[in-house]
């Protein structure tokens, strides 16, 4: 059981279940430094909080791109 202060760590395979992205794509994002993840041994681990922050950031950026593109239509 994890305490309140210990963040929940997920493998990228587990994280893919909470996101629209595949584990392979999350791996690419982690290697490029676009996703806050840590490599421990052969596995990349991410906190659920960092995954949700990334997804929120992507959603906001997507809305901004749509808004910008809609100015040209």
Residue pairs with C-beta under 8 A, 6 or more apart in sequence:
2 8
7 47
7 48
7 49
8 47
8 48
8 49
9 45
9 46
9 47
10 18
10 45
10 46
10 47
10 48
10 51
11 23
11 43
11 44
11 45
12 23
12 26
12 27
12 30
12 37
12 43
12 44
12 45
12 46
13 23
15 23
15 26
15 46
15 48
15 51
16 22
16 23
16 26
18 48
18 51
18 52
19 26
19 51
19 55
21 29
26 35
26 37
26 44
26 46
27 44
29 35
29 37
29 54
30 37
30 39
30 44
30 46
34 54
35 46
35 50
35 51
35 54
36 46
36 47
36 50
36 53
36 54
37 44
37 45
37 46
37 50
38 44
38 45
38 46
39 45
